[in-house]
Amino acid sequence: MKIFKNGNLMVVTDDKGIIDCESEKAAGLYLEDTRFISRMVLKSSLPLRRLHSDFSWDGIEVRYLGLSKPEAPHFDIYVTESLRAEGNTLYTELTVRNYSAEDIEVSFEFEISCVFEDMFSVRGENDAYKGLDISRTLSSSTTNNFEFESDFEKDIVENSLPALSMKLMSGGSSSLSGKLRLSKELKKEVIFKKMLSERPVKDFSPVKNTPLLNERELGDLKTLMIPTIYGDFPGAGLPWYATVFGRDSLIFGLQTFDLLPEIARNILTVHAHLQSKEEDHKTEAQPGKIVHETRLNELSLSGKLPFERYYGTIDATLLFIMLAHRYYVQTDDNNFVKSIEKNIVAAAKWIDDYADPDNDGYIEFAPSGSGLVNQGWKDSSDSVSFADGRLAEPPLALVEVQGYLYDAFKCLEKLMVLFDKREMTSLYASRAAALKIKFNRDFWLESESYFATALDKDKNPVDSITSNPGHCLMTGIVDEDKAEALVERLFSEEMYTGWGIRTLSSRMKRYNPFSYHNGSVWPHDNSLILLGLMNYGFSEKAKELALDLLKAKERHHDNRLPELLSGLSKIETSGKLIEYPASCSPQLWSIGTLSVISGYWTPE
């Protein structure tokens, strides 16, 4: 699978650059969580042999050879097909050169299959809701636009593609150009839709050079960007997550705020505008809460799924506070941070009013039944379990989330000074100190010399050994006398594969190196642990982890850090990297991981 994108239009092809869902299930042209076109193939009156395709982050160039006549002794027709995404439009250009000794006449057109298919259906989910089954095959000789209209949206393909016959003199050449523009009109007002802009992505670059964020990685990041009226916002991953995700974008901001402060500011701005102002049980919205996910697909717009603007995340609101403070310290941009003061205060009020319903001092969640069962970063339904495999019952207080809470309190302590609310600083300082004492008592597993992954509904420690406590090193909540034992376990054979730290120990009942969250290795997870290792002075372990992640990148089939890797160790595979079969690439967090590594280690 190959992907290019420069704006909100996304193009997915197979590995050869062919846009055809017969050769690649996900192939097509997408806009706003909908596949508009599943097939777009160049047709010619002459037989053409496809050569190779050159990909860039915003387009593709394909070359063909042809015969001017069946009896021609050599290929003598050369065709270049260029496709380039910009905003909501795909631009095409064909260049044809005649190397034969005779004048020829040749015709070209594009064959297009319009499908208007929900992204979740393309992905193979929710077949019961698969209502958009309309499809039609067009040719570019048909100049008419094609539309699909439902009770919730109107999707339009504006067809201006080239389709004509041309006469080429011997030795001559000619070019044709055209475009396809996709658009979606909604039948109701949707705040996220109003934010979107049709323009291409703006240029950006790190404030200081690093060899790990080179042209390739920055191109991947541009591909992920979503143009909005508040600046370009990074989508979570392609092709399935080309939209706003709260946790993903905020963690990326924490990974990169020192190198890409403008993007951190855009992230904060968009989330400030999407912050909930009301309660809604179905979407799990609460005043002050930061959004988990936005979607503009039919299933979400119709209300059959809650993801149009969904708030089922326990950590994004804390991460918002953490990023706001780090951005302020990095940039000294007082005016901007003061402009989102009301949003930061609302986020802090959410902690007090909603995040701890039983007032035990810990942030916890219980699913509403309409959305995600688990609402931390490991959001698989089976990702919080005891060592013996039993699933933990909610409400759940996740270990890393308590670390984020501690960090958020420390950030609020300092932000209150900026907001001229000095009387609040001592309150947040004392709350942070009390939480740290309580946390190190209640989450510590004495028999394991490690932290529990969560507290369950009865406040029992969930005793599985996971990567989650490693995040707590980043936040500073771990007592100094427990840090060494925590780090030692993270790098033990049961947790460390030689490429990175597993999400779940190989000794646990639910361990599976090919599961999404129960034994795989996630680069971003490791990057937050890396920040924590440096925070507590474990520089040699940090270097070891950084180098192993870079080796994983080198061994990956496309020389990228993917969303996740299998959890098989180097020992088990004789040093071979075993990839995860359905990993997003490019993926936002993994690009951010390279930024974290660059802060502590520069390759020689």
Secondary structure as UniProt FT lines:
FT   STRAND          2..5
FT   STRAND          9..13
FT   TURN            15..16
FT   STRAND          19..20
FT   TURN            21..23
FT   TURN            25..26
FT   STRAND          28..31
FT   TURN            32..33
FT   STRAND          34..44
FT   STRAND          48..56
FT   TURN            57..58
FT   STRAND          59..66
FT   TURN            70..71
FT   STRAND          77..86
FT   TURN            87..88
FT   STRAND          89..98
FT   STRAND          104..118
FT   HELIX           119..122
FT   TURN            123..124
FT   HELIX           127..129
FT   STRAND          136..139
FT   TURN            140..141
FT   STRAND          146..149
FT   STRAND          153..160
FT   STRAND          164..168
FT   TURN            170..171
FT   STRAND          173..186
FT   HELIX           191..195
FT   TURN            211..212
FT   HELIX           215..224
FT   STRAND          225..228
FT   TURN            229..230
FT   STRAND          231..234
FT   TURN            238..240
FT   HELIX           246..256
FT   TURN            257..259
FT   HELIX           261..274
FT   TURN            281..284
FT   TURN            287..288
FT   STRAND          293..294
FT   HELIX           298..301
FT   TURN            302..303
FT   TURN            307..308
FT   STRAND          309..310
FT   HELIX           316..331
FT   HELIX           334..339
FT   HELIX           341..350
FT   HELIX           351..355
FT   TURN            357..358
FT   TURN            381..382
FT   TURN            387..388
FT   STRAND          396..398
FT   HELIX           399..418
FT   TURN            419..420
FT   HELIX           422..424
FT   HELIX           425..442
FT   STRAND          444..445
FT   TURN            446..449
FT   STRAND          450..451
FT   STRAND          454..455
FT   TURN            457..458
FT   STRAND          461..462
FT   HELIX           469..475
FT   HELIX           480..490
FT   TURN            493..495
FT   STRAND          501..502
FT   TURN            506..507
FT   TURN            509..510
FT   TURN            513..514
FT   HELIX           523..535
FT   TURN            536..537
FT   HELIX           539..555
FT   TURN            557..558
FT   HELIX           570..573
FT   TURN            574..575
FT   TURN            581..582
FT   HELIX           588..598
FT   TURN            599..600
//
